[in-house]
């Protein structure tokens, strides 16, 4: 029987990972419970099991008295001195009361106690193994869903992914393998409860440590992180080796490293910026991918006024102010962003030139429009005068050409007439009018 007992304990030790000493203690407690249940003995009972031979002995603690009134709690002085010759009345002596066998009910009770103690020891072992693993990344299988909470199977135990620690809009399928960040380990009546998360900034940091060897080896250090899970994250890094670019090491060849992490986070965008001791440079880097024109730092209030080009204002603020919020979190500075035009207007307003400037701009605009109109009218008049001059020149040229043409025709006619008349003839007289003919007849 003892050999079978040792074999069973060794098997439990290998299967559950519980030490044999804990199993011996559990068995001793179970035997005490079984003895009390079977023999209705006094509460002061102890059981010892020899670790070498497996021999079991039961001892009952009794009070030494002269006259015994209760055999369960008292023993006579004469009987007690058989076990301890030096005992006196009023002493407590341990007397062996090992029974030859236990009853069926007592054995069943002992079995239940052993199972319960083994379960408690197993829970304690699981708690001890996970309590030191907080802030680590674990991998498990999605087992089931309880009130929107996801139960992840870790092998020997289960972890709970609460709905508040899940990435927004992320969906989980039963049997899917997921990674999570151990947030807390609690002791409960049902055993250790392991709370995991996928939204914590520590999860992002651990993923980069797993993916980027330079971070794991300590060459590149993550100085700060800021995250809005499921949307965007920022990571500030610094290199302790001048030959290694911290941003490039985290991005990886063709963006492979950061892309792998983004895929694990269901497409979350990740901005990797270079950390700097200079607040101006650090704040400017934190607003990446926006380009910054100037940064003014207020050390007393720990605020930074950032000026960006007009075209970069919306990019610097981000969707619903997301980029500015993350930059403020990662730097620890209160960031105030304004465009170059807004900064100019604020500067003029600060010295009381806002209204005058507007009126001046209106007056300048009116004067400019008036001058432009006058110049345009003058140009039209000049064009008209040019057109008239060109017209007059054209008409003069036409008249000169016409006169030259008439003269040329007369000369041609005269030449032709001279050629037709015979020699010695005179030119004919001018034809008389009818009035001259009448006067001649009279």
C-alpha positions in Angstrom: 0.0 0.0 0.0 2.8 2.4 0.9 4.5 1.8 -2.5 1.2 2.6 -4.3 0.9 5.7 -2.2 4.3 7.0 -3.2 3.7 6.1 -6.8 0.5 8.1 -6.8 2.1 11.1 -5.2 5.0 11.1 -7.7 2.5 10.9 -10.6 0.6 13.9 -9.2 3.8 15.8 -8.8 4.7 15.4 -12.4 1.2 16.0 -13.8 0.2 19.0 -11.7 3.7 20.4 -10.9 3.0 20.3 -7.2 5.8 19.3 -4.9 5.6 16.0 -3.0 5.8 17.8 0.4 2.7 19.7 -0.3 0.9 16.5 -1.3 2.1 14.8 2.0 0.7 17.7 4.0 -2.6 17.5 2.1 -2.8 13.8 2.8 -2.1 14.3 6.5 -4.9 16.9 6.8 -7.3 14.6 4.9 -6.5 11.7 7.3 -7.2 14.0 10.3 -10.6 14.8 8.9 -11.3 11.2 8.2 -10.3 10.1 11.7 -12.5 12.7 13.4 -15.4 11.7 11.1 -15.1 8.0 11.8 -14.1 7.9 15.5 -15.8 11.0 16.9 -12.5 11.9 18.7 -11.3 15.1 20.3 -10.5 18.0 18.0 -6.8 17.9 19.0 -5.7 15.1 16.6 -2.6 15.1 14.4 -1.4 12.7 11.7 2.2 12.1 10.6 3.4 10.3 7.5 7.0 9.0 7.4 8.5 10.5 4.2 10.8 7.5 3.8 8.7 4.5 4.7 5.2 5.9 4.3 4.1 4.7 7.7 1.0 6.6 9.0 0.5 7.3 12.7 -2.4 9.2 14.4 -1.9 11.0 17.7 -4.5 12.4 20.0 -3.7 15.2 22.5 -5.2 14.5 25.9 -5.2 16.2 29.2 -3.8 14.4 32.2 -6.2 14.2 35.1 -6.7 12.0 38.2 -10.3 11.1 37.5 -11.3 10.8 33.8 -14.7 12.3 33.0 -14.4 12.3 29.2 -12.3 9.7 27.4 -12.2 11.7 24.3 -10.3 14.6 25.9 -8.8 13.3 29.1 -6.5 10.5 30.3 -5.6 9.2 33.7 -2.2 9.9 35.3 -1.4 6.2 35.5 -2.1 5.6 31.7 -0.3 8.8 30.7 2.9 7.8 32.5 3.1 4.8 30.2 3.9 7.2 27.3 5.6 9.9 29.3 7.0 8.9 32.8 7.6 12.5 33.8 4.1 13.9 33.1 2.0 15.5 35.9 -1.6 16.2 36.4 -2.7 19.1 34.0 -0.1 18.3 31.3 -1.0 17.6 27.7 0.3 14.4 26.3 0.2 12.9 22.8 -1.0 9.3 22.6 -1.0 7.2 19.5 -4.5 6.2 18.5 -3.8 4.9 15.0 -6.8 2.8 13.9 -6.3 -0.5 12.0 -8.6 0.6 9.2 -10.9 3.5 8.2 -14.5 3.1 7.3 -15.9 3.8 3.8 -17.3 7.2 4.7 -14.1 8.2 6.3 -12.1 7.2 3.3 -14.4 9.1 1.0 -14.0 12.2 3.2 -10.3 11.8 3.0 -10.4 11.6 -0.8 -12.5 14.8 -1.0 -10.1 16.6 1.3 -7.1 15.5 -0.7 -8.6 16.6 -4.0 -9.6 20.0 -2.5 -6.1 20.5 -1.1 -4.5 19.6 -4.4 -6.8 22.0 -6.2 -5.9 24.8 -3.7 -2.2 24.0 -4.1 -2.5 24.1 -7.9 -4.3 27.5 -7.8 -1.6 28.8 -5.5 1.1 27.5 -7.9 -0.6 29.2 -10.9 -0.9 32.4 -8.9 2.8 32.4 -8.0 3.8 31.7 -11.6 1.7 34.6 -13.0 2.0 37.2 -10.3 5.6 37.9 -11.3 4.7 38.0 -15.0 2.6 41.2 -14.9 3.4 43.6 -17.8 4.4 40.7 -20.0 2.9 39.6 -23.3 1.2 36.2 -23.4 -0.4 34.2 -26.3 -3.5 32.2 -25.9 -6.6 30.9 -27.7 -10.0 32.5 -27.6 -12.1 29.9 -25.7 -15.5 31.5 -25.1 -17.3 34.8 -24.5 -18.9 35.8 -21.2 -21.0 39.1 -21.2 -18.8 40.6 -24.0 -15.7 39.6 -22.1 -13.3 37.3 -23.9 -12.0 34.2 -22.1 -8.5 33.3 -23.3 -7.1 29.8 -22.7 -3.5 29.9 -21.5 -3.1 26.1 -21.1 -3.1 25.6 -17.3 -5.5 28.4 -16.6 -7.6 31.1 -18.3 -7.3 34.8 -18.7 -10.1 37.4 -19.0 -10.0 40.2 -21.6 -12.6 42.7 -20.4 -14.6 44.7 -22.9 -13.0 47.9 -21.7 -9.5 46.5 -22.5 -10.4 45.4 -26.0 -9.4 47.4 -29.1 -12.5 49.3 -30.4 -14.3 47.6 -33.3 -12.0 44.5 -33.0 -13.8 41.2 -33.4 -12.6 37.9 -32.0 -13.4 34.4 -33.3 -13.4 31.2 -31.2 -10.2 29.3 -31.6 -8.3 32.4 -32.8 -4.8 32.9 -31.4 -4.3 36.4 -29.8 -1.6 38.2 -27.9 -2.4 40.2 -24.8 -0.7 42.2 -22.1 -1.0 40.9 -18.5 -2.5 43.8 -16.6 -3.2 42.3 -13.1 -3.3 39.0 -11.3 -5.8 38.6 -8.5 -6.6 36.0 -5.9 -10.3 34.9 -5.7 -12.3 32.1 -4.1 -12.3 30.4 -7.5 -8.6 30.6 -8.0 -6.3 33.2 -9.6 -7.9 35.7 -12.0 -5.6 37.0 -14.7 -6.7 40.3 -16.3 -5.2 41.0 -19.7 -5.5 44.0 -22.1 -4.8 45.0 -25.7 -5.2 48.8 -25.3 -2.4 49.5 -22.8 0.6 51.5 -23.9 2.8 48.8 -22.3 1.4 46.3 -24.8 2.7 48.5 -27.7 6.1 48.8 -26.0 6.4 45.1 -25.5 5.5 44.4 -29.1 8.3 46.6 -30.2 10.8 44.9 -27.8 9.8 41.6 -29.4 10.0 42.8 -33.0 13.1 45.1 -32.8 16.3 43.4 -31.7 18.0 46.8 -31.1 15.3 47.6 -28.4 15.6 44.2 -26.8 19.4 44.5 -26.6 19.2 48.0 -25.2 20.9 49.8 -28.1 17.6 51.7 -28.8 15.5 52.9 -25.9 11.8 53.7 -25.9 11.6 57.0 -23.9 7.8 57.6 -24.1 4.6 56.2 -25.6 1.2 57.6 -26.2 -1.7 55.7 -27.7 -5.4 55.9 -28.7 -6.1 52.2 -29.2 -7.4 51.3 -32.6 -6.6 54.7 -34.2 -3.1 56.1 -33.7 0.0 55.8 -31.5 3.2 57.7 -31.0 6.6 56.3 -29.9 9.6 58.4 -28.9 12.9 56.6 -29.2 16.6 57.3 -28.7 19.7 55.5 -29.8 22.7 54.9 -27.5 24.9 54.2 -30.6 25.6 57.1 -32.9 25.8 54.7 -35.9 22.3 53.4 -35.5 19.2 55.5 -36.4 16.6 54.8 -33.8 13.6 55.6 -36.1 15.0 53.5 -38.9 15.6 50.6 -36.6 12.0 50.6 -35.4 10.6 51.0 -38.9 12.7 48.2 -40.3 13.5 47.4 -43.9 10.8 48.7 -46.1 8.7 49.3 -43.0 8.4 45.5 -42.2 8.8 45.8 -38.5 6.4 48.6 -37.8 4.0 47.0 -40.3 4.0 43.7 -38.4 3.1 45.5 -35.2 0.4 47.5 -36.9 -1.2 44.3 -38.3 -1.2 42.8 -34.8 -3.1 45.9 -33.6 -5.6 45.6 -36.5 -4.2 48.4 -38.7 -3.5 51.0 -36.0 -1.3 53.8 -37.3 2.1 54.2 -35.5 4.2 57.4 -35.6 7.9 56.8 -34.5 9.6 60.1 -33.5 13.1 60.9 -32.3 13.4 61.9 -28.6 15.4 65.0 -27.8 16.5 66.7 -24.6 15.7 70.1 -26.2 11.9 70.7 -25.7 11.6 72.7 -28.9 13.0 70.0 -31.0 11.1 67.2 -29.1 7.8 69.0 -29.5 8.4 69.6 -33.2 9.3 65.9 -33.7 6.3 64.8 -31.8 3.9 66.6 -34.2 5.1 64.4 -37.0 4.1 64.0 -39.9 3.3 67.7 -39.8 6.1 70.2 -40.6 6.7 72.8 -37.9 7.9 76.4 -38.6 8.8 77.5 -35.1 8.4 76.4 -31.4 8.3 78.7 -28.4 8.6 77.1 -25.0 7.2 78.4 -21.7 9.2 76.6 -19.0 7.2 78.1 -16.1 3.8 76.8 -17.3 5.4 73.9 -19.3 3.6 75.0 -22.4 4.8 75.1 -26.0 3.4 77.5 -28.7 3.9 75.9 -32.1 3.6 77.8 -35.4 3.1 75.8 -38.6 2.6 76.8 -42.2 -1.0 77.4 -43.2 -1.0 74.2 -45.4 0.2 72.1 -42.4 -2.3 73.3 -39.8 -5.0 70.6 -40.3 -2.3 67.9 -40.4 -0.6 69.1 -37.2 -3.9 69.1 -35.3 -5.1 65.8 -36.8 -8.5 64.3 -37.0 -10.6 65.7 -34.1 -7.3 67.0 -32.5 -5.8 63.5 -32.3 -2.3 64.3 -33.4 -2.1 67.3 -31.1 -3.4 65.3 -28.1 -0.9 62.5 -28.6 1.9 65.0 -29.0 1.0 66.6 -25.7 0.9 63.2 -24.0 4.1 61.9 -25.3 6.0 65.1 -24.5 4.3 66.1 -21.3 3.9 69.6 -22.5 0.8 71.6 -23.2 0.9 72.2 -27.0 -0.8 75.2 -28.6 -0.8 75.1 -32.4 -1.5 78.1 -34.7 -0.8 78.8 -38.4 1.5 81.6 -39.5 -1.5 83.8 -40.5 -3.2 83.2 -37.2 0.0 84.0 -35.4 0.4 87.3 -37.3 -3.2 88.3 -36.5 -2.7 87.5 -32.8 0.5 89.5 -32.7 -1.2 92.6 -34.3 -4.2 92.1 -32.0 -1.9 92.1 -28.9 -0.7 95.6 -29.7 -4.1 96.9 -30.6 -3.8 97.0 -34.4 -6.5 94.6 -35.2 -9.3 97.0 -36.1 -7.1 99.6 -37.7 -5.5 97.0 -39.8 -8.9 95.8 -41.0 -9.9 99.4 -41.9 -6.6 100.0 -43.5 -6.9 96.9 -45.5 -10.4 98.0 -46.6 -9.1 101.5 -47.5 -6.1 100.1 -49.2 -8.3 97.8 -51.1 -10.6 100.7 -52.2 -7.7 102.9 -53.2 -6.1 100.1 -55.1 -9.4 99.4 -56.9 -9.8 103.1 -57.7 -6.2 103.4 -59.0 -6.7 100.3 -61.0 -9.9 101.7 -62.5 -8.3 105.0 -63.4 -5.3 103.3 -65.0 -7.6 101.1 -66.9 -9.6 104.2 -68.1 -6.4 105.9 -69.2 -5.3 102.8 -71.1 -8.7 102.8 -72.9 -8.3 106.5 -73.8 -4.8 105.9 -75.1 -6.0 103.0 -77.1 -8.8 105.1 -78.6 -6.4 107.9 -79.4 -4.0 105.4 -81.0 -6.9 104.0 -83.0 -8.0 107.5 -84.2 -4.4 108.4 -85.2 -4.1 105.1 -87.0 -7.5 105.8 -88.7 -6.4 109.4 -89.8 -3.1 108.1 -91.1 -4.9 105.4 -93.1 -7.4 108.0 -94.6 -4.5 110.4 -95.6 -2.6 107.5 -97.1 -5.8 106.6 -99.1 -6.2 110.2 -100.4 -2.6 110.4 -101.4 -2.9 107.1 -103.2 -6.1 108.3 -104.9 -4.5 111.6 -106.0 -1.5 109.8 -107.4 -3.8 107.4 -109.2 -5.8 110.2 -110.8 -2.7 112.0 -112.0 -1.3 108.9 -113.4 -4.5 108.2 -115.4 -4.6 111.8 -116.8 -1.1 111.5 -118.0 -1.9 108.2 -119.7 -5.0 109.7 -121.4 -3.0 112.6 -122.7 -0.3 110.4 -124.1 -2.9 108.3 -125.9 -4.6 111.4 -127.4 -1.3 112.8 -128.6 -0.5 109.6 -130.4 -3.9 109.4 -132.2 -3.9 113.1 -133.6 -2.2 113.6 -137.0 0.8 115.9 -137.3 0.2 119.6 -137.7 -3.4 119.4 -136.3 -4.5 121.5 -133.5 -6.5 120.6 -130.6 -10.2 121.0 -131.3 -12.1 123.9 -129.8 -14.1 123.3 -126.7 -17.6 122.3 -127.5 -20.0 125.2 -127.4 -23.0 125.0 -125.2 -26.6 125.3 -126.5 -26.8 128.9 -125.2 -23.8 129.9 -127.2 -25.3 128.4 -130.4 -28.5 130.5 -129.9 -26.5 133.7 -129.5 -24.7 133.0 -132.7 -27.8 132.6 -134.7 -29.1 135.9 -133.5 
